[in-house]
């Protein structure tokens, strides 16, 4: 059996990742998956995020897992994204796979 390298696609997201832009975000993620086996989400460091963005990403993670695809963040969650994760309780008792995905294994201070 020959292993082949997965084709990767970087999905540059807008700086507003809220309920008002959730359809655009979802469409961008799905377009990334249709173009490649692996996508890297480029979330702007100054992004304005809300829980709808977290929902899109978590759904994308489940989709990726079911389709044997991969999804990662270009850089660890920071700024507004990190604040939403903290306020939403997503970083409380976080499991290792979530810690790796959202924080690139860094410890919460």
N, C-alpha and C positions, 0 to 999 in steps of 0.2 A: 504494500500500500504506500503510495507516494503522498507526502504531506505537501500541500500547496499553501503559499502565503495568502493570508486574507487581504483582500483589497480594502483599504481604509479611506473614508471620506470625512473631512472636517466640515461640520455644520456650524457656520458662524451665526449666532443668534442675535436678535436685536437687543437693545439696551432696556427695552420695556418687555418684561415677561410676566404679564398679569392676565387676569380674566379677559381683558379687552383685546389681548393679542394671542389668546390661547389657540385659536384656529390656525393662525399663521405659524405659531411654534410647532403645533402638531404636524402641519403639512410639511414643514422644513425637516422635521425628524423622520417622517415617513419617506420623504424624497431621498434623504440620506441613506436609509435602509434599502430603498429600491436601487440605489446606485452602487452599494457596497455591502460587503459582509460585516464590516466593522465601521462604526461611526464614532467620531470624537466631537463632543459638544463643546464649542467655544463660547462660554458664557462670559459676557463682558464683566470686568471686575466691578464696575459701577452700576451693574444691572439693577433695575427696580423689579423685584420679584414678589409674587404672592403664592399662596398655596396651590393655585391652579397650575403653576409651572412645575411644582413638585409632583403633582398628580400626573402631568404629561410625562415627566421623566420616569417616574415609577412605573407607569404603564409601558413606556418604551423599554424599560429594563425587563419586564415580564415578557414582552413581545420578543425581545432579543433572545432571551433564554429559551423560549418555546421554538424559535426558528433557528437555533444554533448560530446566532449572530452575536456580536459584541457591541457594547456601548460604554464609553468612558467620558470623563470630563477632561478637558485639556489641562486644567489646573484645579487644585483643591477649591472647594467652596469658600468664598470670602465675601466680605461686604454684605450687601442686601440678601444674597442667597444664603449665606451662613446665618444671618439674623432670622430669616424665615424658618430655616431648619431648627434653630434653637427654640424660637417661640412656639413652633408646632410640636415640639417634643420629639423630633426625629433623631436627636442625638443623645437622648436619654436611653441608657442600656443598649447602646448601638451594637449590632453584631459585627463581626470582623469583615464580612463582605460589604456591608453598608459603610463601615468605616473606611475601607479601601476605596469604594466608589466615590463617596462624597468628600472625604478628607485626605485621600491618598495616604492613609494610615497615620496621619499626624494625630497627636493627642489634643483633646479639648482642654483649654486652660481655664 
